[in-house]
Amino acid sequence: MCFRLIVPSKIIAWTLARAVVDKGYTKAAVIYRSDAWGTDLYNAFKERFEKLGGVVKGIAYDPKAEDLSAEVGKLADLVQEMGDGTAVVAIIFEKEGVQILKLASKNTVLSSVQWFGSSAIVGSDKIKDQAGDIAVKLGGLISPLYSPPETPDKERFAKRFKEIYGEEPDSFSMNAYDALWLVALTIIQIGEYDGEKIAQALIPVSSKLYGVTGRLELDENGDRIGEKCGLWMIAEENGLYKWVKIGQYDYKTDTITWTKP
């Protein structure tokens, strides 16, 4: 079994689907990585968006491909075919994300529609620095990512992290920290370093723990039981491009509280 403190694809997909609907779109043209992560997130998004009454069509691409101009061209054709009310959803990594965004900026169809992103690019300096101006023109590249709740533990961790590394920690760094403690405390609980016994004890131990990212409880599949997810976009402030949080999704109510339009 695999154990994950990051929020599972289902929560990310539901957040993304609700964001697209909230922004007034009924159709989504998706470009996504044809690996396990990309395909899983695409399928989860498609299922949820269709349940919300939307239409989804996708273009898969090989993450190892060096030239994605053909796939971006197919995406443009798809957007044109789907017509009004269509947004683009990019399930991408930063590695190929910059190329996709630059190609899109040169296409009259793709450069005139709203783009949404995925959790893998939130906070990416590469996207921000090399394609920030493009992202802003495409609507900010609104993207979901689990946002740890504001707690004293998180504040203390962030302060110490910045003192050491000179920058704010992202959610992946905080999740890694909590994961280390979860394993360490599980080993202490069972009293020995045995992989099979650790795996059996992780879920019950997790139900009692709170870390810098909040409650660490895992479900029967080893996935974190998450309820909230943040929404981020790239914005221009004083001539600089930066990722800013613009909303919070609540899984229990399937609603987004937008803090910025």
Sequence and secondary structure as in RCSB ss.txt:
>XXXX:A:sequence
MCFRLIVPSKIIAWTLARAVVDKGYTKAAVIYRSDAWGTDLYNAFKERFEKLGGVVKGIAYDPKAEDLSAEVGKL
ADLVQEMGDGTAVVAIIFEKEGVQILKLASKNTVLSSVQWFGSSAIVGSDKIKDQAGDIAVKLGGLISPLYSPPE
TPDKERFAKRFKEIYGEEPDSFSMNAYDALWLVALTIIQIGEYDGEKIAQALIPVSSKLYGVTGRLELDENGDRI
GEKCGLWMIAEENGLYKWVKIGQYDYKTDTITWTKP
>XXXX:A:secstr
   B S  HHHHHHHHHHHHHHTT SEEEEEEESSHHHHHHHHHHHHHHHHTT EEEEEEE TT S  HHHHHHH
HHHHHHH TTEEEEEE  HHHHHHHHHHHHT TTGGGS EE  GGGTT HHHHHHHHHHHHHTT  BEEE     
 HHHHHHHHHHHHHHSS   HHHHHHHHHHHHHHHHHHHHTS  HHHHHHHHHHHHTT EETTEE  B TTSBB 
  EEEEEEEEEETTEEEEEEEEEEETTTTEEEES  
